[in-house]
Amino acid sequence: MRFYALGQVPRGVNCDEAMSAYQAFTLLRSGTDLNGYCNPVYFVAWGGGQSILQSWLMVPCIRAFGLTEFAIRLPQAVIGTLCLPVFFLLLRRIFDKPTAWIGYALLAISPWHIMMSRWALDCNFAAAFLLFGLFFFLLGLERHPGFFLLSAVFYGLSLYSYATVWVVLPILLILQFVCLIWTKKIRIRAYTLGFAGILLLAALPLVLFIAVNQGWIPEIRSAVLSIPHMPEYRSSVFTTEGLFNLQSFYRLFQLLVTQSDGYLYNSFPQFGLFYLFSLPFIVYGVLCSIKSVFSALRNRMFSAEALIHSQLLAGLSVCLLIDIVNINRSNFLYLPLIAFLALGLRQLLYLRKKTVFQAVAIAYAASFLAFAGYYFGDGRKELADHYRPGTREALVFANEQSDDTIVCRTESGYVKVLYYLAIPVEDYRSIAVFPDTSNKIPTTFGKFQFENPGEAQLQGDVYVLQDEDAQAYLDAGYTVEIFDRMAVAYLPDETGE
């Protein structure tokens, strides 16, 4: 489910995928990013920034397989698949083996995790690297403190997967260490100091990044590390107003109950994140776990379940700080919720409800088969609005059709041109024209001109556009070639050819 037809489903690429992939391509070819920074701690991208971890993981894949959809999605598929055994091992240590197997099966068939593992969105790595960090943290507590160093590495890498982790991780670690200090489970020793040292070293470039973009220190450019100044620094994404705003609670509640945020690339509403009938079992699992953890902590006994609660509480807190919460921005919530879902289902067996458990298992199996059939069937067509298959063919055709101006009227058209035509970054930087010095989105480069989809004015000879906009060009006398969900409209030459 995570590797089958990876380069074909979804068809086409999302603009975020294209940007991450082109950044990886330029790092591989020139050693710098799109905007000329060497080893940036954060990409400028469109001006608001983009995390770097995914692009660096793409680099070896692009080297091996070229700038293709399979290559750029391969890191997500590999990391998503590795989550399965790590999740199993984590649940086995925290709960028991039956709960671990149930959790493994639920994660394997989760629509959220399958869809997340099949497209290259930078923030989708956050859930995985927080999982790996938590797993090795628990091993450090229960087997050998040397595992704390591995935990710190993965927690540190998670900071470069998505900006929301910059807030989630400190809250998570504070909750974890408060629990450990309360239960006298941890002592200050070389490995715990090493854990702190690795995390501080990993976080330092991002602290400098915040300082640069708050205007406290100037931008840093060097051959070793670059810390760019963002034209659109998005610190306003986080706001404490959400903590006192009932609307924020309602949005988060609605997201968790419906398991949908309205974006089909995150979830199909008829299936949800982990199937719609899962909610009662999640609530039951959470309540059972809270009772167990509270009983242990009251007696100052360590409970590994408290570590999962720490991540869930940290994630929920941050979701209330985000101006508009959606599935992408809250993806660190869902592995803890699947863990509690597994625990809730395991309780059915504890309560000798074997027949009920079997019925629920059949319901999950049937739902999974329905989801798989839909995702690789009709769901591909629904996702086409977001990924725009046919863009590569349309751009190649338009590029061959005209040596004059080609007007692209599609979302983030310049990123798609860079990605699909593999434009050398040196050429892009030398000819791109920007509306002003602070804007990182070009209006033209070379013969390509970029406008918003649905623009009505028709003055050029060749247009690359979305297929639903083609009729206006036909009515105006243009010849239109359709390429899946894209089209090229052009005027015939004087001979009518």
N, C-alpha and C positions, 0 to 999 in steps of 0.2 A: 504493500500500500504506500510505502514511502519512496520506492525506487521505480515502480512500474511506470513506463512512459513518462519519465520525469521531465524530459525535454519537450513533450507534446501536451501535457496536461498540468497546469493550465496552458492553453494556446496563447502565444504572444508573451510579452513581458509588461509588467507594471512599471510605471515611471520610477518608483523607488528602486526596483530591481535594476533597471537600466542604469541609474545613477551609481549605485554601489558597484555594478559590474564594470562600468567605464572607469571608475576610480581605480579599481583593481587592475584594469588593463593599462592605465597610464602609470601606475606604480611599477608594474612589471616592465613596461617598455622604457620609461624615462626616469624612474626613481622619484617622481614627484606626483602630486595629485592634479586634479583638473585645474586648480587655480595656482599651480606652481609652487606649492609648499612641499618641502622635503620632510618626510616622516611626520605629518601633522598628527596631533593628538585628537583632532576632531576635524572632519571635513567641512569646508564652507558650503559646498554643494550649491543649493539654490540661494543661499544667503542666510538661511535659518539653521544650517548645520545638519550633519549626519554622522552617526557613529562609525568608527573605523574597523571594528573587529571583523565584521562580515567580509569586507573588501580584502583584508589581509588573508583571510581563510580562502577566499576565491583565487588568490594569486597562483598557487600551485595547480589548481584545477584548470585555470585558463591556460597556463603554460602547457599542461598535458593535453587538453581537449579543445583548445581554442575558445574564442569569445562566443559561446553558444549557450542556449538555455539550459542544457544538461549540465554544462560546466559550472555555471553560476549558481545553480540550485543544489549542486552536489554537496557542498558543506552543510546546508540545512538538513538534507536527507540523512547524511552520515551522523550528525550530532543528534538529530531526532531519533534515529535508530538506537544510538548509544544510550539515550535516556531510558530505554525500556529495561535493560538489565540493571542499570544503576538504581532505577526506581524500585525494582524488585528487591535488590539487596538492601536498600534503605528501609523499605517496609518490613522486610524480614527481621532486621535488627530492632526496629521500633515496636512492631506488633508481634506477628508470628508468621509462620510459613504459609498457612492458608490465606491470610489477609494479603500477603505479598503476591501470591499467585493471582488472587482476584484483582488486585491493583494493577499487576502486569497486564492482565487481559483487558481491563478497562482502558488503560492507557493505549494499548495496542489498537483498539477499535475506536478510540475517541475521535470524533470528527474534527474537533479543534486541533488535536495534535497531528493528525494526518494532514490536514490542510496547511497547518503551520509549517510542517516539515517539507512541503512541496513548493514553496515559493520563497524567494530570496529577499525577505524584509529584515532589515538590520535588527530591529527590536525583538524578533522572534528568538534570538539567541539568549535573551535574558533569563527565561525560565530554565533553560538547560544548564547554564553556567551557575546559577544559584543552586540548582539541584546538585551539581557536582561538588560545589563548595560545601553544602550541607552534609553530603554523604561523607566526605573526607573529614569534616569537622567531627562527626559522630565517631568515625574510626579513631580519630585522635583522642577522643574521650575514653573509648572502650578497649582499644587494642594497643596502640603505640602513639605517643605524642608527636612523633615525626610526621604523622598524617596531617597535623595542623599546618605544616608548611605547604602541602598540596592543596589543602582547603583554601589557604590564603591566596595561592596562585589563581585558583578558579574564581574565588570571590573578586580578586583584583581584575581578572579578565572580564568579569561581568560588568564592571564599570564602563567598559568600552563597547558594550553591546547596546545600551540604550540609556538616555539621560535620566529617566525616572529611577534607575537603579542607584543613582547618586544619592537619592533620598531614602530609598528602600533599604539599602545595605546598612547604613549607619543605624537606623531604627532596629533592623533585624539583629545586628550584632549587640546592640545595647540590651535588647530583650534577652538574648541568649546568655550573655554574660551575667546579667542580673539573676537569671535563673540558676546559673552555675555557682555564683557566689553565695546565693541563698542556701543552696543545697550542699555547699562546701565540696563541689565536684571538681574544682579546678584550682591549681596553684600556680604562682608565678615561677616559671622556670625557663630554661633556654628556648624551648620550642614555642612556648606562648609568646615570649619576646620576639622570636623569629616570625611568628604569625603576624604580630603587630607591625614588625618592621617591613615585611613584604607588602602588607596592605597599605602602609603609609607610602612606600616607594611607588606602588601602583597608582595611588591616588594623587601623588604630588603633581604630575603634569596636568591633571584636571583641576587641581586647586589653582595652579598658575593660569589655566585657561579661564577660570571664573574671574580671577584677578584682572586678566587682560580685558575681558569683556565687560567688567564693571568699571573699566577706565582707571584702575589703580596703578597698573604698570603698562608699558608699551608692548605692542605685538613683538613676538620672538620668532625670528627666522634664523635657522642654522642648518648645516648639513646633517646634524645628528638628530635634531628635534625641532619642530616648528609648532608654535602656538598662535593660531590665526585670530584676528579680530573679526567677529561676525557682523555683517551689515544688519542682520535682523536677529539679535540675541534674544532667545525665547525664554527668558527667566519668568515671564508672565504666565507661562504654562502652569506654574505652581502658584497657588494663592491660598493663604490661610483663611480666606473668606469661606471656603468650602466647608471648613470644620464647623461653621456656625450657620450653614445654609441648608435648610431642609430640602431644597431642590437637588443639592449634591447627593444627599442620602437617597432621595427618590431615584435619581438617575442610576446610581450604583445598584440599588435594590431591583430596579427594572431590568438592568443588564443581567444580574445573576438569576432572576426568576425566568426571564424569557430566553436567556442564553443567546441573545442576538443583539447586535448594535446597529443593524440596518445595512451593514456592508457585507455583501455576499462572499467576498474573498476571505472573510473571517469566519463566517458560519452561515449555513443555510437555516433559515428560521424553522423549517419543519423538522430539523434534526437537532439543532442547538449545538452546544459545545461538547456535551457528553450524554446526549439524548434527554429529551424533555422530562421524562418520567423519573429522572435520577434525583431530583431535588429533595423529596422526602427522605431518601436514604442518606443523602449528604447531611441534612439537618440532624437526622438520628445519629449518624456517626460523629458529628461535631459534639452533640450533647453527651454521648457516651464517653468521648475522649476528655471533654471538659471535666466531667465527674471524676475520671481516673486521675487526671493531672492535678486537679484541686486537692484530691485526697493525698496524693504523694507530696505536693508542695507544702501542705499544711503540716505534714510531719517532717519537713525538711529532707525529703527523699527525692533523689533525682529521677525524673521521668523523661525519657527520650521523646515522648509525644509532645512535650513542651516546645521542642525545637521546631516542629511543624506549626504549632500554634504561633510561635514567634514570627515565622515567615508570613502566615496568614494575617496576623494583626498588623505587621509592618506594611503589607500590601494594601490592606483595607484603609489604613491611615493615609497612605500616599494617594490612593484613589480619591479620597475626599479633598486632597490638595490640588488635584488636576482639574483644570478649568472645564474640559469636556472629556469625560472618561469614555473609552471604548475598549474593545477586546484587545487590540494591540497594546494599548497603554497599560493594561492591567493583566498582562499575560502571566505575571509572576504569582497570581492568585490560584491558577487552575490546577497545578500539580498538588498543592496542599488539599484542594477540594476533592480531587480524585482520590487522594489518600484517605480522606474521611468518607468518601463514597464507598471505598473498598471495606473500610471498617464497619460502616453501616450494614453492608450486605453480609459481612462475616457474622454480625450479631444474629442474623436470621438462623444461622447454623447453631450458634451458641444457644439460642432459644428453642432449638429443635423444630424449626420451621423449614424442614428440608424440602417439603413440597412447594412452599412459597419461593424458596431460593431457586429451585429448579425452574419454576415458571418465570421468575425474573431473568434467569440465565437465558432461557429460550427467547424472551422478549429482547434482550440485548443482542443475541445472535441474529434474530430476524431484523432488528433495526440496523445492525451493522451491514447486513447484506443489502438492505434497501438503500442505505447511504452509499455503499460502494458502487452499486448499480447507477445511482443517480449522479454521483460525482464524476464518474467516467462516461456518463451518458448525457442526459439533458442538462445536468449541472455545468458541463463544459460550455454549452451555449449561453447559459445565464452569466457565466464569468467572463464571457467575451467582451462585454461592455467595459470591463476594468482592465483587461490585458490587451485588447485590440489586436487579435491575430490578423495577419496580412500586412502589418506595418512594414516588415522587412521587404516583402515583395513590392509593395507600393513605392517605397523609397528608392529601391533599385531601379524600378521601371521609370519613375520620374527623373531620376538622375541621368538615365540613358536617353530620356526623351528630350531633354532640354539642356543647353549650355547657358541659358539665360536664367532669370530669377525663378525659383521654385518656392511657392508660398505654402508653408505647412500650417494647416489649421487643425491641430489635434493637441491633446493635453501634453504638456511638457515636450513639445515637438523637438526642441533642440537636443534634449537628452536622447531621444530615440534615434535621431540622425547620427549622433556621436557613437551610440552603441551599435546600431545595425550596419552602419557603413564603416565602422572602425576607423574613424578620422584620427590621424596622428594629433596628439595633444598640442604639439608645437604649432601645427597649422591652425588649430582652433584658436589658440591664444593670440596668434599674429593677425587674424582677420576678423575675430568676433567683435561686434559693435554692441555696446551697452547703452541703455537710455540715460544713465548717469553713472558717476564713479562709484556710488554705493550699491548699485544694483548688480547682482551676479547672474541675472537671466538675460541673455543676449536677444536683441531684436533681429539681428542678421549675423550670419557668418558665411563668407563666400557667396555662392549663389542662392543660399537658403535664407528665406525670410519667415519669421514666426509670428503667427497671429492666434487669437482665441478661436476655439471651435465655434462653428455657426456664424462666423462673421459674414455679413450679407454683401458687402461691396465686392464687385467683380471687375478687376482691372488687369490682372495678370494673364499670362498664357498657360501656366501649369500650376495646379493646386493638388496638394496631398490633403485629404480630408476624411472624415468619418463617413461611413457608408450611408448613414441615415440623412446626411446633408446633401447627398448627390443630386436629388431631383432638381434643386434650384439651378445647378450647373447645366443639367440637361435642358432645362427650359431656356437657359441663356445661350444655347447653341454650342456648348462644349461637348466634346467626346469624353465619355466616362468609362474607365476600366475599373471593375470591381475586384478587389483582392480580399476575400473573406469579409472582415468587418472594417475594412478601409477601402478607399477609392482614390483614383487619380483622374482629375479633370483637366483636359488640355484642348487648346484650339488647334484644328487641323491646319497644316501649312497651306501655302497659296495654291498648291497643286491638288489640294484635297486629300492628300495622303496622310 
